[in-house]
Amino acid sequence: MTEKRIYFLSDVHLGSKTLNNDRERENHLVAFINSIQDKCSSLWLMGDIFDFWFEYKHAVPKGHTRLLGKLSDLTDKGIPVHLFTGNHDIWVFDYLSSECGVVVHKEKVEQLTLNGKTILLGHGDGLNPKDTGFKIIRAVFHNKVAQWLFRWLHPDCGIGLANRWSSHSRESQGGVTVKEYLGDTKEYSVVYANSYIKEHPEVDYVIFGHRHLAFETTLNNGAKYINLGDWLTQFTYAELDQSGNLALKNYPLQ
C-alpha cells in the first residue's frame, strides 16, 4: 500500500504579464501534480496561485484551464484540494469551490492538525506590523463595497487594470528577483511565528509562502518553520509524510 503524503506549495502567479513562460510553468505544475496524485492524501495551495483573480457574476479570468481541470480531477477522485487566498488572488469567492471542489480558506492564518502534527498555515502576507501601507490595501481589497464597485467594471477593463497594476508592482520590485534571507530576527514571517508560538507552544510546524524564497529555520520552541518559495524560478514544495515528518523539496524541470 502506497504511503499517503500531504503537499504544500505557493506563489505560482499564473497569468502574470511580466513573465513569458506562463504556459510552461502551468504545464510543469500539472506534471508535478500528476507525479504525486497516487500518493497524495491532500494538496494545499498556499496563495498567489494566480497573479490576479476576480469572479464576476458570469465571468472569471480566462486561462489556467489545465490546472483547473487537474484540480477538478483530484477532487473528483476524492483527494481534497485546499486553497489559501493570497494577496494576488484575494478575490477568490465560490467559483473554485463550486466548479472544482476546492476548499477555500480566507483567514490570514489557521492552526490545523495534519498527520498528527499541529501546523500553523497561511499565505504569509499581512504579518508585518510595520507595513501600514500593505495593511490599508489589504483592508480595501477585503471591503465588500470595494468588491461590489469593482464588479461594475467590464471584465476587459477590470482585469486589464489589475494586470497592469500587478505588472507595475513586480517591475518596481525588480521582477522576480528575491531578496536573500534576512535572518530570524528580521524576517517578519519568522518573527510573527515566534510571537505566535509563545501563546501556542503546541505548534510543531509553521508553513507560509508569499516571500518567494525557499528556506527553513527552527523556531524558539523547537518547531520547524518552512517558507515554500515559488513556482516562478524555484519550483519548491513541502511534503508531510504519514509519520509527521515535514521536508522542503524541489521539483526539477523536465
Disulfide bonds with the S-S distance in Angstrom:
none
